[in-house]
Amino acid sequence: MPLMKEKPVIAAIIAEYNPFHNGHRYHIEETRKRTGADYILVLMSSYFTQRGEAAVLDPYRRAEAAIACGADAVLELPAMISTGNADLFAKGAVSLLHQLGCVDYLSFGTEVPEEDLPLLLRAAEYFTEGSEKEAMLSERIRAYLKGASGYPEAREKALIDLDGPEVAELLRGSNNQLAVLYLARLLELSSGIRPFPVMRKGGAHTDMGVSKETDIASASAIRAMLREGRSGVANYLPAAEGAACLTDPDRVIRMDDFSAQLHLKLSSMSDAERMEILDVSKDLAVRIRSFEKQNPLYTWDEMAAGIWRKGHTYARIDRTLLHILLGIRAEDVLAWKQLGYPAMIHLLAVRESAKELPGILNRNAALPILIRRSDVPVVTEASSRSRLMETCLMTDRLAEALYREAGYLHHRMETYDSLHNAYMIKC
């Protein structure tokens, strides 16, 4: 009698790949080599990202590049999570991976070596919801916020008070911050997924510098090169993504391309409806209304600059405007958190040699796996969960429709139609 094949080892990566670059390829290669994974599964943001920006390429072209560079399958992170702040992005994504029921490792980039995982876990305890350390940190942060400190400064001062400078220093790295939040969610879930840090090569995620001495640059630096029309972009991209659309600045979608849609959306919303949107405070709602009165015609970037105030990052402002455009309400996100981030997962692409992977996912997942965006998941649970799943699905459809429209109207780009087409199979 033949021996039963053991369960395949699956390592997951949470990513934006905006765009996919040589550092991402290195991460995938290191993850497979050092975990011994049979499959590399990527959970990737789709049309809009955590910084409140439109992705420079549609998710299918980014997924195609990931498959060409070693990933076995790419799943889509729902827009309600991918456009959230760091906490929502990290904890929502980890929750979805946990619900897949078959992920063995979560691999993530850090600014520190693998040996510092115990330090990352120590930091994660301060962000694990419901823990004693989290309560202590929150109390200290609130005290500092009453003074002149902004949130990052208040958090650093509070961590130094509670744990000394080592943990506070750790959180100055943007990758470390996400890593700590990933670990915090794993702790909250008592998940069996094992963390696997990979120290990034090259500059930090937000480093805007590039060097001819290396073929690795940050995604932020590459996006700046694309938008400014600077040469040399292809030096930092795998051949799989060195297409003309990434060397022509006129083919890069910008948030200004959504100005008309934002104007139309705001003009149709009452003040009460605006206040329901995620991250729209009363003060911000007043600033938006005041700006509209003084500037009846405006672009997205003009609105963002006009309502910005000290203490807020431009990413937070762009993210909030994007929530308005997509109609993402604070009430729905809060309900999502309370229900453990219930959602569906949309499959974007699969490697030909891993075509059995969708079957593995379907057999193990505690949430529906969508093949087309038009698929409607079967929900037999409480009506509140059903309503939230429908909201998630409609938000993702709207995000795709807006992106495809902007790409065609402003750049004459045609993108993959996931409403009617199934996921891509790539060699």
C-alpha positions as CSV (number, residue, x, y, z in Angstrom):
1,M,0.0,0.0,0.0
2,P,1.5,3.4,-1.0
3,L,2.4,5.8,1.7
4,M,0.0,8.8,2.1
5,K,1.6,12.1,1.0
6,E,2.2,14.4,3.8
7,K,0.5,17.8,3.9
8,P,2.4,20.3,1.7
9,V,4.2,23.1,3.5
10,I,2.7,26.5,2.6
11,A,4.4,29.8,3.3
12,A,2.4,33.0,3.0
13,I,3.6,36.6,2.2
14,I,1.5,39.7,2.7
15,A,2.4,42.3,0.1
16,E,1.5,45.2,-2.1
17,Y,4.1,44.7,-4.9
18,N,3.6,48.3,-6.0
19,P,5.4,47.6,-8.2
20,F,7.0,44.1,-7.9
21,H,10.8,44.6,-7.7
22,N,14.0,42.7,-7.2
23,G,13.8,43.0,-3.4
24,H,10.4,41.2,-3.6
25,R,11.9,38.4,-5.7
26,Y,14.7,38.0,-3.2
27,H,12.1,37.7,-0.4
28,I,10.2,34.9,-2.2
29,E,13.5,33.0,-3.0
30,E,14.7,33.3,0.6
31,T,11.3,32.2,2.0
32,R,11.2,29.1,-0.2
33,K,14.9,28.2,0.5
34,R,14.8,28.7,4.2
35,T,11.4,27.3,5.1
36,G,11.4,24.4,2.6
37,A,7.9,25.4,1.5
38,D,6.2,23.4,-1.2
39,Y,4.1,26.5,-2.1
40,I,4.5,30.2,-1.7
41,L,1.2,31.9,-1.3
42,V,0.9,35.7,-1.7
43,L,-1.9,37.8,-0.2
44,M,-1.7,41.0,-2.2
45,S,-3.4,44.4,-2.2
46,S,-5.4,44.9,-5.4
47,Y,-6.2,48.2,-7.1
48,F,-5.6,50.6,-4.1
49,T,-2.9,50.5,-1.4
50,Q,-2.4,51.2,2.3
51,R,-1.0,54.6,1.6
52,G,-4.2,55.7,-0.1
53,E,-2.8,55.4,-3.6
54,A,-3.8,53.7,-6.8
55,A,-1.4,50.9,-7.6
56,V,0.9,51.7,-10.5
57,L,-0.2,48.4,-12.2
58,D,-3.4,46.5,-12.0
59,P,-3.3,43.4,-9.6
60,Y,-3.2,40.9,-12.5
61,R,0.0,42.3,-14.0
62,R,1.6,42.5,-10.5
63,A,0.4,38.9,-9.8
64,E,1.9,37.8,-13.1
65,A,5.2,39.2,-12.1
66,A,5.1,37.5,-8.7
67,I,4.3,34.1,-10.3
68,A,7.1,34.6,-12.8
69,C,9.5,35.2,-9.9
70,G,8.6,32.3,-7.7
71,A,5.2,32.6,-6.1
72,D,2.8,29.8,-6.7
73,A,-0.5,31.6,-6.2
74,V,-1.7,35.2,-5.5
75,L,-4.8,36.0,-3.6
76,E,-6.4,39.5,-3.4
77,L,-6.5,41.4,-0.1
78,P,-10.0,43.0,0.1
79,A,-10.1,46.8,-0.4
80,M,-11.6,47.3,3.0
81,I,-8.4,45.9,4.5
82,S,-5.8,47.0,2.0
83,T,-6.8,50.7,2.3
84,G,-6.8,50.7,6.1
85,N,-4.2,52.1,8.5
86,A,-1.3,49.8,9.5
87,D,-3.2,48.1,12.3
88,L,-6.2,47.3,10.1
89,F,-4.0,46.2,7.2
90,A,-1.8,44.0,9.2
91,K,-4.3,42.4,11.5
92,G,-7.0,42.0,8.9
93,A,-4.5,40.3,6.5
94,V,-3.2,37.9,9.2
95,S,-6.8,37.0,10.1
96,L,-7.6,36.1,6.5
97,L,-4.5,33.9,6.3
98,H,-5.5,32.2,9.6
99,Q,-8.9,31.5,8.1
100,L,-7.3,29.7,5.1
101,G,-6.5,26.9,7.6
102,C,-3.5,25.5,5.7
103,V,-0.8,28.2,6.1
104,D,2.3,27.0,7.9
105,Y,4.5,30.1,7.8
106,L,4.0,33.8,7.6
107,S,7.1,35.3,6.0
108,F,7.7,39.1,6.3
109,G,10.4,41.6,5.8
110,T,12.2,43.3,8.6
111,E,15.0,45.8,9.2
112,V,16.6,43.4,11.7
113,P,18.0,39.9,11.3
114,E,16.1,36.7,12.0
115,E,17.9,36.3,15.3
116,D,15.9,39.3,16.6
117,L,12.5,37.5,16.4
118,P,12.3,37.3,20.2
119,L,12.7,41.1,20.3
120,L,9.9,41.5,17.7
121,L,7.7,39.2,19.8
122,R,8.4,41.2,22.9
123,A,7.3,44.3,21.1
124,A,4.2,42.6,19.8
125,E,3.0,42.0,23.3
126,Y,2.4,45.8,23.6
127,F,0.1,45.7,20.6
128,T,-1.8,42.5,21.4
129,E,-5.4,43.5,22.0
130,G,-6.7,42.7,25.5
131,S,-3.2,42.1,27.0
132,E,-2.0,43.8,30.2
133,K,0.9,45.4,28.3
134,E,-1.4,46.8,25.6
135,A,-3.5,48.4,28.2
136,M,-0.4,50.0,29.9
137,L,0.9,51.3,26.6
138,S,-2.5,52.8,25.6
139,E,-2.7,54.6,28.9
140,R,0.8,56.1,28.5
141,I,0.1,57.1,24.9
142,R,-3.1,58.9,25.9
143,A,-1.1,60.8,28.6
144,Y,1.5,62.0,26.1
145,L,-1.1,62.9,23.5
146,K,-2.6,65.4,25.9
147,G,0.6,67.3,25.5
148,A,2.1,68.4,22.2
149,S,3.2,65.0,21.1
150,G,1.9,63.4,17.9
151,Y,1.1,59.7,17.9
152,P,4.5,58.3,16.7
153,E,6.3,60.4,19.3
154,A,3.8,59.6,22.0
155,R,4.2,55.9,21.3
156,E,8.0,56.0,21.4
157,K,8.0,57.9,24.7
158,A,5.5,55.4,26.2
159,L,7.5,52.4,25.0
160,I,10.7,53.8,26.5
161,D,8.9,54.4,29.8
162,L,7.7,50.8,29.9
163,D,10.5,48.8,28.3
164,G,13.5,51.0,27.7
165,P,14.8,52.2,24.3
166,E,15.4,48.8,22.6
167,V,11.8,48.2,21.6
168,A,11.1,51.8,20.8
169,E,14.1,51.9,18.5
170,L,12.9,48.7,16.8
171,L,9.7,50.4,15.8
172,R,11.4,53.2,13.9
173,G,11.7,50.7,11.0
174,S,8.6,50.7,8.7
175,N,8.9,47.0,8.0
176,N,9.4,46.2,11.7
177,Q,6.2,48.1,12.5
178,L,4.2,45.9,10.2
179,A,6.0,42.8,11.5
180,V,5.1,43.6,15.1
181,L,1.5,44.0,14.1
182,Y,1.5,40.7,12.2
183,L,2.9,39.0,15.3
184,A,0.4,40.7,17.6
185,R,-2.5,39.3,15.5
186,L,-1.0,35.8,15.5
187,L,-0.8,36.1,19.3
188,E,-4.4,37.3,19.6
189,L,-5.6,34.3,17.5
190,S,-3.3,31.8,19.2
191,S,-2.6,30.9,15.6
192,G,-0.5,27.9,14.6
193,I,1.1,29.9,11.7
194,R,4.8,30.3,12.4
195,P,6.4,33.7,11.9
196,F,9.4,33.8,9.6
197,P,11.3,37.1,9.3
198,V,13.5,37.9,6.4
199,M,15.9,40.9,6.7
200,R,15.4,43.2,3.7
201,K,18.2,44.0,1.3
202,G,18.8,47.6,0.2
203,G,17.1,50.7,1.6
204,A,14.1,50.8,3.9
205,H,10.5,50.6,2.5
206,T,10.2,54.4,2.5
207,D,13.8,55.1,1.4
208,M,13.6,57.4,-1.7
209,G,17.2,57.0,-2.7
210,V,18.5,54.7,-5.5
211,S,22.0,53.5,-6.3
212,K,23.6,52.2,-9.4
213,E,25.7,49.9,-7.2
214,T,22.7,47.6,-6.5
215,D,19.7,46.3,-8.4
216,I,17.4,46.8,-5.3
217,A,15.5,49.9,-4.5
218,S,12.5,50.6,-2.4
219,A,9.0,50.6,-4.0
220,S,8.6,54.2,-2.9
221,A,11.8,55.2,-4.8
222,I,10.7,53.3,-7.9
223,R,7.2,54.9,-7.9
224,A,8.9,58.3,-7.7
225,M,11.1,57.4,-10.7
226,L,8.1,56.3,-12.6
227,R,6.0,59.4,-11.9
228,E,8.9,61.8,-12.6
229,G,9.8,60.0,-15.9
230,R,13.4,59.3,-14.7
231,S,15.4,56.6,-16.6
232,G,16.8,53.5,-15.1
233,V,13.6,52.0,-13.6
234,A,14.2,48.7,-15.4
235,N,17.4,48.2,-13.4
236,Y,15.4,47.6,-10.2
237,L,12.7,45.4,-11.8
238,P,12.7,41.7,-12.8
239,A,12.5,41.2,-16.5
240,A,9.0,39.9,-16.0
241,E,7.8,43.4,-15.2
242,G,10.1,45.5,-17.3
243,A,7.3,46.4,-19.7
244,A,6.8,49.7,-21.5
245,C,4.0,50.6,-19.1
246,L,6.6,50.9,-16.3
247,T,8.9,53.1,-18.2
248,D,6.4,55.6,-19.5
249,P,5.2,58.1,-16.9
250,D,2.1,58.8,-19.0
251,R,1.0,55.3,-18.3
252,V,1.1,55.5,-14.5
253,I,-2.3,56.0,-12.8
254,R,-2.3,58.9,-10.2
255,M,-4.9,59.9,-7.6
256,D,-5.6,63.0,-9.6
257,D,-7.1,60.7,-12.2
258,F,-9.9,60.1,-9.7
259,S,-10.6,63.8,-9.1
260,A,-14.0,63.8,-10.9
261,Q,-15.2,60.7,-9.1
262,L,-14.2,62.2,-5.8
263,H,-16.0,65.4,-6.6
264,L,-19.1,63.5,-7.6
265,K,-19.1,61.3,-4.5
266,L,-18.7,64.3,-2.1
267,S,-21.4,66.3,-3.8
268,S,-23.8,63.4,-3.3
269,M,-23.1,63.0,0.5
270,S,-24.6,64.8,3.4
271,D,-22.5,65.9,6.3
272,A,-24.0,63.1,8.4
273,E,-23.0,60.5,5.7
274,R,-19.5,61.9,5.5
275,M,-19.1,61.5,9.3
276,E,-19.9,57.8,8.8
277,I,-16.8,57.2,6.7
278,L,-13.8,55.5,8.2
279,D,-11.2,58.0,9.6
280,V,-13.5,61.1,8.9
281,S,-13.5,63.0,12.2
282,K,-15.8,66.0,12.8
283,D,-12.8,68.4,12.4
284,L,-11.8,66.8,9.1
285,A,-15.4,66.9,7.8
286,V,-15.5,70.6,8.5
287,R,-12.2,71.2,6.7
288,I,-13.4,69.3,3.6
289,R,-16.7,71.3,3.5
290,S,-14.7,74.6,3.9
291,F,-12.3,73.6,1.2
292,E,-15.1,72.8,-1.2
293,K,-16.8,76.2,-0.7
294,Q,-13.6,78.0,-1.4
295,N,-12.5,75.8,-4.3
296,P,-15.6,74.5,-6.3
297,L,-13.2,73.0,-8.9
298,Y,-10.3,71.0,-7.4
299,T,-8.1,68.0,-8.1
300,W,-7.5,65.2,-5.7
301,D,-4.0,66.5,-4.8
302,E,-5.4,70.0,-4.3
303,M,-8.0,68.7,-1.9
304,A,-5.4,66.6,0.0
305,A,-3.1,69.6,0.4
306,G,-5.9,71.9,1.3
307,I,-7.3,69.8,4.2
308,W,-3.9,68.6,5.6
309,R,-2.9,69.8,9.0
310,K,0.2,69.3,11.1
311,G,0.1,66.0,12.9
312,H,-1.4,64.2,10.0
313,T,0.6,62.4,7.2
314,Y,-0.4,62.9,3.6
315,A,-0.8,59.1,3.5
316,R,-3.5,59.4,6.1
317,I,-5.3,62.2,4.2
318,D,-5.2,60.2,0.9
319,R,-6.4,57.1,2.7
320,T,-9.3,59.0,4.1
321,L,-10.3,60.5,0.8
322,L,-10.1,57.0,-0.7
323,H,-12.4,55.7,2.0
324,I,-14.9,58.4,0.9
325,L,-14.5,57.5,-2.7
326,L,-15.1,53.8,-2.0
327,G,-17.8,54.4,0.7
328,I,-15.9,52.5,3.4
329,R,-17.8,53.2,6.7
330,A,-16.3,53.1,10.2
331,E,-19.3,51.1,11.4
332,D,-18.7,48.3,8.9
333,V,-15.0,48.0,9.7
334,L,-15.7,47.9,13.4
335,A,-18.3,45.1,12.8
336,W,-15.6,43.3,10.7
337,K,-13.2,43.4,13.6
338,Q,-15.7,42.1,16.1
339,L,-16.6,39.2,13.8
340,G,-12.9,38.3,13.2
341,Y,-12.6,40.0,9.8
342,P,-15.0,37.7,7.9
343,A,-14.6,38.0,4.1
344,M,-14.1,36.1,1.0
345,I,-10.8,35.6,-0.8
346,H,-10.5,36.3,-4.6
347,L,-7.9,34.2,-6.4
348,L,-5.9,36.3,-8.9
349,A,-3.3,33.9,-10.4
350,V,-1.9,30.4,-10.0
351,R,1.3,28.8,-11.4
352,E,0.6,25.9,-13.8
353,S,2.7,23.5,-11.7
354,A,0.7,24.5,-8.6
355,K,-2.8,24.0,-10.1
356,E,-3.8,21.7,-7.2
357,L,-3.3,24.6,-4.8
358,P,-6.9,26.0,-5.3
359,G,-8.3,22.7,-4.3
360,I,-6.2,22.6,-1.1
361,L,-7.4,26.1,-0.3
362,N,-11.1,25.2,-0.9
363,R,-10.8,22.1,1.3
364,N,-9.3,23.9,4.3
365,A,-10.5,27.5,4.2
366,A,-13.2,28.8,6.5
367,L,-14.2,31.4,3.9
368,P,-15.3,31.3,0.3
369,I,-12.6,31.3,-2.5
370,L,-13.9,33.4,-5.4
371,I,-12.8,32.5,-9.0
372,R,-14.5,35.5,-10.6
373,R,-15.4,38.8,-9.0
374,S,-19.0,38.3,-10.0
375,D,-19.1,35.1,-7.9
376,V,-21.4,35.5,-4.9
377,P,-20.3,33.6,-1.8
378,V,-22.9,31.3,-0.2
379,V,-23.5,32.5,3.4
380,T,-25.7,30.4,5.7
381,E,-24.8,32.3,8.9
382,A,-26.3,35.3,10.6
383,S,-27.6,38.2,8.5
384,S,-25.0,40.6,9.9
385,R,-22.2,38.5,8.5
386,S,-24.0,38.1,5.2
387,R,-24.4,41.9,4.9
388,L,-20.8,42.5,5.7
389,M,-19.7,40.0,3.1
390,E,-21.9,41.7,0.5
391,T,-20.4,45.1,1.5
392,C,-16.9,43.8,1.1
393,L,-17.7,42.3,-2.3
394,M,-19.4,45.5,-3.6
395,T,-16.5,47.6,-2.4
396,D,-14.0,45.4,-4.3
397,R,-16.1,45.6,-7.4
398,L,-16.3,49.4,-7.1
399,A,-12.5,49.7,-6.6
400,E,-11.9,47.7,-9.8
401,A,-14.5,49.7,-11.8
402,L,-13.0,53.0,-10.8
403,Y,-9.5,51.9,-11.5
404,R,-10.4,50.5,-14.9
405,E,-12.3,53.6,-15.8
406,A,-9.4,55.9,-14.8
407,G,-6.9,53.8,-16.6
408,Y,-8.8,53.9,-19.9
409,L,-10.1,57.5,-19.8
410,H,-6.8,59.1,-18.8
411,H,-4.2,56.6,-20.2
412,R,-6.0,54.4,-22.7
413,M,-5.0,51.4,-20.7
414,E,-7.2,48.3,-20.8
415,T,-7.0,46.1,-17.7
416,Y,-8.1,42.5,-16.9
417,D,-11.8,42.1,-16.4
418,S,-12.1,40.0,-13.3
419,L,-15.9,40.4,-13.2
420,H,-16.3,37.9,-16.1
421,N,-12.9,36.2,-16.3
422,A,-11.5,33.5,-14.0
423,Y,-8.1,33.7,-12.4
424,M,-5.0,33.5,-14.6
425,I,-2.9,30.3,-14.8
426,K,0.8,31.1,-15.5
427,C,3.8,28.9,-16.2
